Amino acid sequence: MKNQDFNYNKDFKTRDRLIFNRVGDYSAGGTEYFKDLTPEKLKQLVELKFANPEDEKNCAPSIAEFIERTEKWQEQYPELQITFNGYTVSPEREDYRITVDAVIFQHPTDFEKSWLIELIRFISSFHPDEIKIESDYCYLGWD
């Protein structure tokens, strides 16, 4: 679904308060970056029509696919913490939206072998531009 085909909720003040706990500052190019957005909050943004579930950043999964996969992974691996980074676009711009451009996985201990297999499959399917992996942390980003 293309941006112009999706009927966005234009109440950017509510959208921004959900993401930043304040109204975004769009003075520098009309975008505001966010970090540590939870899957639950991302799902809420879709339900309220602040985010288009079909939007994707380059080779990244769509927002809907991110939500679907994180729900599955959190059910399978309850200690796995997942957050998203990305940006919001000013309502004054024609391309008003929310874009997810990174996903972060954290685990209080080392990742399980079964999770690492899932992660490798995910990486090979979506070709992130940036990958940082440690024993208990993984960052995947798309430019």
C-alpha positions in Angstrom: 0.0 0.0 0.0 1.5 3.4 -1.0 1.5 6.4 1.3 -1.1 8.2 -0.7 -3.5 5.2 -0.6 -3.4 5.1 3.2 -5.7 7.4 5.3 -3.3 8.6 8.0 -4.5 9.9 11.3 -3.1 13.5 11.1 -3.4 14.2 14.8 0.4 14.5 15.0 0.4 15.9 18.6 -1.2 12.7 19.9 1.1 10.5 17.7 4.2 12.3 18.9 3.1 12.1 22.6 2.7 8.4 22.2 6.2 8.1 20.8 8.2 10.9 22.5 6.0 11.9 25.5 6.0 15.3 23.8 5.3 17.0 20.5 8.1 16.4 18.0 10.6 19.1 16.9 10.4 19.2 13.1 12.5 22.3 12.6 15.5 20.4 11.1 14.2 18.9 7.9 10.8 17.8 9.0 11.7 14.6 10.7 12.2 13.5 14.4 14.1 10.3 15.2 12.9 7.9 17.9 14.6 5.0 19.8 13.3 2.2 21.9 9.8 2.0 20.6 8.2 -1.2 21.9 6.3 -3.6 19.7 3.1 -2.9 21.7 3.4 0.9 21.1 4.1 0.2 17.4 0.9 -1.9 17.2 -1.0 0.9 18.9 0.2 3.4 16.4 -1.0 1.1 13.6 -4.4 0.6 15.2 -4.8 4.4 15.6 -3.8 4.8 11.9 -0.7 6.8 12.7 1.4 4.2 11.0 0.7 2.4 7.7 1.1 -1.4 8.4 2.4 -1.8 4.8 5.2 0.8 5.0 8.7 -0.6 4.9 12.2 0.9 4.7 14.1 -0.4 1.6 14.6 -4.2 2.2 13.2 -4.1 5.8 10.1 -5.9 6.7 6.8 -4.0 6.6 5.5 -2.6 9.9 2.9 -5.3 9.9 5.5 -8.0 9.5 7.6 -6.5 12.3 4.6 -6.7 14.6 3.7 -10.2 13.6 7.2 -11.5 14.0 7.9 -9.8 17.3 4.6 -11.2 18.8 5.7 -14.7 17.7 9.3 -14.2 19.0 8.2 -12.8 22.4 5.8 -15.7 22.8 8.6 -18.2 22.0 11.4 -16.3 23.9 9.7 -14.4 26.8 12.9 -12.9 28.1 13.7 -11.4 24.7 13.3 -7.6 24.6 12.6 -6.1 21.2 12.5 -2.4 20.4 12.5 -0.3 17.2 14.2 2.9 16.0 13.0 5.1 13.3 11.6 8.5 12.6 8.4 10.4 12.2 7.7 12.9 9.5 6.1 16.3 10.0 2.4 16.7 9.2 3.4 19.7 7.1 5.1 17.4 4.6 3.4 15.5 1.9 5.0 12.3 3.0 3.7 12.4 6.7 4.4 9.0 8.2 6.2 6.8 10.7 9.2 4.8 9.4 10.9 1.9 11.3 14.5 1.6 10.2 16.0 -0.6 12.9 15.2 -3.4 15.3 17.1 -4.1 18.4 17.0 -7.5 20.3 18.3 -7.8 23.8 18.4 -10.8 26.1 19.4 -10.8 29.8 21.7 -13.8 29.1 23.3 -15.1 26.0 20.9 -15.8 23.1 19.6 -19.3 22.8 20.8 -21.4 19.8 17.2 -21.7 18.5 16.9 -17.9 18.6 20.1 -17.4 16.7 18.8 -19.7 14.0 15.7 -17.6 13.7 17.8 -14.5 13.6 20.0 -15.8 10.8 16.9 -16.6 8.8 15.5 -13.2 9.4 18.8 -11.5 8.4 19.0 -13.6 5.2 15.4 -12.7 4.3 15.6 -8.9 4.8 19.3 -8.0 4.1 19.9 -5.3 6.7 22.5 -2.6 5.8 23.9 -2.6 9.4 24.4 -5.6 11.7 25.8 -5.5 15.2 25.7 -8.8 17.1 27.0 -9.6 20.6 26.1 -12.5 22.8 23.1 -10.7 24.4 22.4 -7.9 21.9 21.6 -7.5 18.2 21.1 -4.4 16.1 19.7 -4.6 12.6 19.4 -1.4 10.6 18.2 -0.4 7.1 19.4 2.8 5.3 
